[in-house]
Structure formats: structure tokens, C-alpha cells
Amino acid sequence: MVYFQKVSFLVLAVIFITGCASTVNRNTVSIKEEKVQVLSTQGISKVSLELNSKAKEKLADNSNFNSDALLRKINSTLQSNRYLKPGGSTNTSIEITITNIRVRSGASAIMLGFLAGADYITGDVAIKENGKLIDKFEVDVNYAWGGAMGDTDTRMNWMYESFSNKMTEEIKRLIPLAKN
């Protein structure tokens, strides 16, 4: 009996830990230098977001995904971290291409939880200065919780916020702002 309790606890702990995740992956092949180049720019003037053909195909089955809401969250996060300067004198821009999406229906997320698979958003982030590619990385966020934490608004808000935060963390490494 004690063995069963310990194994059950371990399984639940692993499930709890892996319920939500976000990562950043770098592919330095597309960048000439393997080291991240630190920019001395005063911020980012423009952020754009698009879906590639694979993501567009999946959009019909993932109607809860809202690219405008994701872009608003990204802009809000960048602005609150003093990076976004629309109409400013900077020539630095960010181009985000969503490459893969999956959003479970509210019913399957609540009733089946992680057994219905995870929701995810994957996207490539390209940072350009004067049109030249400076850095590129992939952001991948997953959400597998269910039950009360499985309602659509909770899941989507967490994924949009997590995507924005992971992207901003990488931008902070590339474009360190002077502390005021």
C-alpha cells in the first residue's frame, strides 16, 4: 500500500510539473554569427505577426486561437518593458510567424484535461535592423491543464502571456536597455 501511494504521488507530481511549459529554441544556421549580437538600439518600432500556411490550415480546427489577441499581448508586454516605441526613430522591427497551433475545445479540456493532449502555440521570431536579420529564435508554449483550469479564456490568456514573456526575455538579452 505504501509503495502504491509513493508511485501515485510521483506520477501526480510529474503530471503537475509538466502541465504547462514554454521554451525558446535557437537555430544559428540562419544567422551568420553564432553568438547573439547585442544591439544598441533604443527600442523596437514595429511588431508584425502572421501565420504560415501550416498554421492557417490548422486555424479552422482551432477557432479559439486569436492572432490579434496574441499580437496585442505581445505589444503590451514589450511596451511595459519599455521596448516598443511605435513611430520612434529606431529601425528595429520584429516579425513573428506562427508555425503551429492547437487549441482543445473547452469541453475536452475541462473534462479530459491532459488526456486530451496539450494546447500549443509555436512561432518564429525574427529581429531585424534596417531590414537585415539580426537574430531569429523559436518560441514554443504548451498548456495541458484541465478541470477548472481548462476553461478557454484561462488557457488562451496563459499561452498569450507566456509566449509574450518568453519572447521578451530573449529580446532583453539582445537589446539591453539603459536603466533609468
RAZILIN-V735838 format. One record per residue. N is the residue number from 0. OMEGA is omega in degrees with one decimal (999 if undefined). D_FIRST is the distance of its C-alpha to the first C-alpha in Angstrom with 1 decimal. Layout:
[[N;OMEGA;D_FIRST] [N;OMEGA;D_FIRST]]
//
This chain:
[[0;179.7;0.0] [1;178.2;3.8] [2;179.4;5.4] [3;178.5;5.1] [4;-179.9;6.4] [5;178.9;8.8] [6;178.8;10.0] [7;178.4;10.5] [8;179.6;12.3] [9;179.0;14.3] [10;178.8;15.4] [11;178.1;16.5] [12;178.9;18.3] [13;178.3;20.1] [14;-180.0;21.1] [15;-177.9;22.3] [16;-175.6;24.4] [17;-178.3;26.0] [18;180.0;26.9] [19;179.7;30.5] [20;173.3;32.5] [21;-178.0;36.1] [22;172.3;38.0] [23;178.5;41.6] [24;179.0;42.8] [25;172.7;46.2] [26;-173.9;48.4] [27;179.8;51.3] [28;-177.2;53.2] [29;179.1;54.9] [30;-176.5;55.9] [31;179.1;58.7] [32;-178.9;57.3] [33;178.0;53.7] [34;177.7;53.6] [35;-179.7;53.2] [36;179.3;56.7] [37;-179.1;56.8] [38;177.6;59.2] [39;-178.9;61.5] [40;-179.8;61.9] [41;178.5;62.0] [42;-175.4;59.4] [43;-176.4;58.9] [44;-174.3;61.5] [45;174.7;59.9] [46;177.1;56.5] [47;-179.4;56.3] [48;176.1;53.5] [49;175.7;53.6] [50;175.6;51.4] [51;-174.6;52.0] [52;179.6;52.5] [53;180.0;48.8] [54;178.2;47.7] [55;177.4;50.6] [56;-178.0;49.5] [57;-176.4;45.9] [58;179.8;47.4] [59;179.8;48.0] [60;-175.7;44.3] [61;-173.6;43.4] [62;178.6;45.7] [63;177.0;43.6] [64;-178.1;44.6] [65;-177.2;47.7] [66;177.7;49.5] [67;177.8;51.8] [68;177.3;49.0] [69;179.5;47.5] [70;176.9;51.0] [71;-180.0;51.5] [72;178.0;48.3] [73;179.0;49.3] [74;178.9;52.8] [75;-179.6;51.4] [76;178.5;49.1] [77;-179.7;51.9] [78;-179.9;54.3] [79;175.7;52.1] [80;176.4;51.8] [81;178.7;55.6] [82;-175.8;55.6] [83;179.0;57.1] [84;-177.6;60.9] [85;179.1;62.2] [86;-179.9;65.9] [87;-176.4;65.9] [88;-179.0;67.9] [89;177.8;65.0] [90;-179.2;64.9] [91;-179.4;61.2] [92;177.3;59.2] [93;176.0;55.7] [94;-178.6;55.2] [95;176.5;51.8] [96;177.2;51.1] [97;-174.9;47.9] [98;-178.1;46.9] [99;178.1;43.7] [100;169.7;42.1] [101;176.9;39.4] [102;178.3;38.6] [103;173.3;36.2] [104;-179.8;37.4] [105;-178.3;36.3] [106;-178.4;34.6] [107;179.1;32.5] [108;-178.2;31.6] [109;-174.2;30.5] [110;-175.7;28.7] [111;178.6;27.2] [112;-176.5;27.1] [113;178.5;26.3] [114;177.9;25.9] [115;-178.0;29.7] [116;-176.5;30.3] [117;167.1;31.9] [118;176.3;35.2] [119;171.8;37.5] [120;176.6;40.9] [121;-179.7;42.4] [122;175.1;45.9] [123;179.3;48.5] [124;178.8;50.3] [125;177.5;53.7] [126;-176.4;55.7] [127;174.0;59.4] [128;-174.6;62.3] [129;178.2;65.7] [130;-178.8;64.2] [131;179.3;63.0] [132;179.7;59.3] [133;-177.9;58.0] [134;177.6;54.2] [135;177.6;51.7] [136;-179.5;47.9] [137;175.1;45.2] [138;-178.6;42.9] [139;177.4;39.7] [140;-179.7;37.5] [141;176.8;34.4] [142;-176.4;32.6] [143;-179.1;29.4] [144;177.3;28.1] [145;-179.8;28.1] [146;-179.0;27.7] [147;179.1;30.0] [148;-176.2;30.7] [149;-179.9;31.8] [150;-170.6;35.2] [151;-178.7;38.1] [152;178.9;39.9] [153;-178.7;36.9] [154;-176.4;36.2] [155;178.0;39.8] [156;179.1;40.7] [157;-177.7;37.8] [158;178.5;38.9] [159;-179.8;42.6] [160;179.7;42.0] [161;177.9;39.7] [162;-179.3;42.3] [163;-178.8;45.1] [164;178.9;43.4] [165;178.8;42.5] [166;-179.3;46.0] [167;176.3;47.5] [168;178.9;45.5] [169;179.2;47.2] [170;178.1;50.5] [171;176.9;50.3] [172;-176.0;50.1] [173;-176.3;53.1] [174;178.3;55.2] [175;178.9;54.7] [176;176.5;56.7] [177;179.5;58.7] [178;-179.8;57.3] [179;999;59.6]]
//
